[in-house]
Amino acid sequence: MITEVMSMESIERVAAAVEYRRPGWLVCVTSPPLSFDEYPLPEEGMTPENVMNIMVGDFQRIKEYPDKGFQISQDIPEEVEEAWRILIEAGYHRHTTI
């Protein structure tokens, strides 16, 4: 059982990894019900910029990890892919391999 993951992208990545490793298991991953504005926790060093970099990096792993055998493949809408590229071009790539 995975009880808490902090970001939506991490939720998707963790669920995909569990589904890959344990086919047929019922996967339910949750996170605290926070808005984007509530998510950054300054006391933990989580600024809005850090959150954006983490989200962009998590998305890259959602795209790349199936080919590495870490998780199942997921459909990614073109508009999501384009938004990801825009964020990278805007400088949010500290948690990527780009």
VMD Tcl script that draws the C-alpha trace (Angstrom):
set ca {
  {0.00 0.00 0.00}
  {1.26 3.44 -0.93}
  {-0.51 5.98 1.21}
  {0.79 9.40 0.28}
  {2.59 10.98 -2.62}
  {2.91 14.74 -2.83}
  {2.32 15.62 -6.50}
  {-0.10 14.47 -9.17}
  {2.78 13.61 -11.51}
  {4.37 11.49 -8.77}
  {1.03 9.76 -8.21}
  {0.86 8.81 -11.88}
  {4.47 7.63 -11.89}
  {4.11 5.55 -8.71}
  {0.86 3.96 -9.90}
  {2.45 3.11 -13.27}
  {5.47 1.55 -11.54}
  {3.29 -0.60 -9.27}
  {1.13 -1.70 -12.21}
  {4.29 -2.66 -14.12}
  {5.83 -4.61 -11.23}
  {2.58 -6.19 -9.98}
  {0.22 -6.69 -12.93}
  {-3.34 -7.28 -11.83}
  {-2.97 -5.54 -8.46}
  {-5.52 -2.88 -7.62}
  {-3.51 0.34 -7.37}
  {-4.74 3.32 -5.38}
  {-2.28 6.13 -4.69}
  {-3.38 9.32 -2.96}
  {-1.99 12.69 -2.02}
  {-3.16 15.50 0.25}
  {-6.02 17.53 -1.30}
  {-3.99 20.70 -1.89}
  {-4.32 23.33 -4.59}
  {-1.20 24.34 -6.50}
  {-1.02 27.51 -4.40}
  {-1.18 25.49 -1.16}
  {1.35 22.88 -2.24}
  {4.69 24.70 -1.82}
  {5.81 24.23 1.77}
  {8.46 26.89 2.48}
  {9.39 25.23 5.76}
  {10.51 22.22 3.71}
  {12.28 24.33 1.10}
  {9.47 23.87 -1.42}
  {9.11 27.08 -3.39}
  {6.79 27.39 -6.40}
  {9.90 27.22 -8.62}
  {11.00 23.96 -6.95}
  {7.52 22.49 -7.41}
  {7.50 23.35 -11.13}
  {10.94 21.79 -11.62}
  {9.87 18.62 -9.79}
  {6.67 18.36 -11.84}
  {8.55 18.76 -15.13}
  {11.07 16.12 -14.05}
  {8.33 13.71 -12.96}
  {6.64 14.13 -16.32}
  {9.88 13.29 -18.13}
  {10.10 10.08 -16.10}
  {6.46 9.22 -16.95}
  {7.52 9.46 -20.61}
  {10.86 7.64 -20.37}
  {10.51 5.00 -17.65}
  {8.40 2.52 -19.66}
  {11.32 2.05 -22.10}
  {13.63 1.41 -19.13}
  {11.32 -1.25 -17.70}
  {10.34 0.74 -14.61}
  {6.64 1.31 -15.27}
  {3.78 0.83 -17.71}
  {3.36 3.13 -20.70}
  {0.71 5.84 -20.47}
  {-1.05 7.82 -23.18}
  {0.11 11.44 -23.17}
  {-2.09 13.99 -24.96}
  {-0.24 16.22 -27.43}
  {-1.29 19.39 -25.58}
  {0.30 18.03 -22.39}
  {3.49 17.21 -24.27}
  {3.53 20.76 -25.71}
  {2.99 22.33 -22.26}
  {5.92 20.27 -20.96}
  {8.17 21.56 -23.77}
  {7.10 25.15 -23.03}
  {7.97 24.73 -19.33}
  {11.40 23.32 -20.23}
  {12.03 26.26 -22.57}
  {11.00 28.57 -19.71}
  {13.80 27.10 -17.61}
  {11.99 24.49 -15.50}
  {14.40 21.62 -16.16}
  {16.45 21.23 -12.97}
  {14.95 17.78 -12.27}
  {15.27 16.51 -15.85}
  {18.08 14.96 -17.84}
  {17.77 17.72 -20.46}
}
mol new
graphics top color blue
foreach p $ca { graphics top sphere $p radius 0.5 }
foreach p [lrange $ca 0 end-1] q [lrange $ca 1 end] { graphics top cylinder $p $q radius 0.2 }
display resetview
